Amino acid sequence: MKFTPCNDLCTYDGTHCEGCGRSHEEIAETKALVMSIVNFVQKQDYENVEEFVGAISKSVIKKTLPQP
């Protein structure tokens, strides 16, 4: 499955958003994940949020993509 980001054309009827095509469950879980990261960053009082998020991004990619 390919990720489709929000395009600000949100709908709430049915099981999927008509704007992005993602399920409402996926959207809710993504929002919870983001808020968890936000809360962690705030708890740690990081001044370099962009660097932290970049490091997390690299780590996720490294752990999910096949390694040669």
C-alpha positions as CSV (number, residue, x, y, z in Angstrom):
1,M,0.0,0.0,0.0
2,K,1.2,3.5,-0.8
3,F,0.9,6.3,1.8
4,T,-1.2,9.3,0.7
5,P,-0.8,12.4,2.8
6,C,-3.7,14.6,3.8
7,N,-4.7,17.1,1.1
8,D,-7.2,19.1,3.3
9,L,-10.2,17.7,1.5
10,C,-11.3,15.6,4.5
11,T,-14.5,13.7,4.6
12,Y,-15.8,11.7,7.6
13,D,-18.6,9.5,6.2
14,G,-18.0,5.9,5.5
15,T,-14.8,4.0,6.3
16,H,-12.4,6.1,4.2
17,C,-11.7,9.8,3.6
18,E,-12.7,10.8,0.1
19,G,-9.9,13.4,0.1
20,C,-6.8,11.2,0.6
21,G,-8.4,7.7,0.4
22,R,-7.0,6.6,3.8
23,S,-9.2,4.7,6.3
24,H,-10.4,6.8,9.2
25,E,-8.7,4.2,11.5
26,E,-5.3,4.8,9.8
27,I,-5.8,8.6,10.1
28,A,-6.7,8.3,13.8
29,E,-3.7,6.1,14.4
30,T,-1.4,8.4,12.5
31,K,-2.6,11.4,14.5
32,A,-2.0,9.5,17.8
33,L,1.5,8.6,16.7
34,V,2.3,12.2,15.8
35,M,0.9,13.4,19.1
36,S,3.0,10.8,20.9
37,I,6.1,12.2,19.2
38,V,5.1,15.8,20.0
39,N,4.6,14.9,23.6
40,F,8.0,13.2,23.8
41,V,9.7,16.2,22.2
42,Q,8.0,18.5,24.6
43,K,8.9,16.3,27.6
44,Q,12.6,16.2,26.5
45,D,12.5,20.0,25.8
46,Y,14.4,19.5,22.6
47,E,15.5,22.8,21.0
48,N,16.4,21.0,17.7
49,V,13.1,19.3,16.9
50,E,13.9,19.2,13.1
51,E,17.1,17.2,13.8
52,F,15.2,14.8,16.1
53,V,12.5,14.2,13.6
54,G,15.1,13.7,10.8
55,A,16.9,11.1,12.9
56,I,13.6,9.3,13.6
57,S,12.8,9.3,9.9
58,K,16.2,7.8,9.0
59,S,15.8,5.2,11.7
60,V,12.3,4.1,10.5
61,I,13.5,3.9,6.9
62,K,16.6,1.9,7.9
63,K,14.5,-0.6,9.9
64,T,11.8,-1.1,7.3
65,L,13.6,-1.2,4.0
66,P,15.4,-4.4,3.0
67,Q,19.1,-4.3,3.7
68,P,21.5,-5.5,1.0
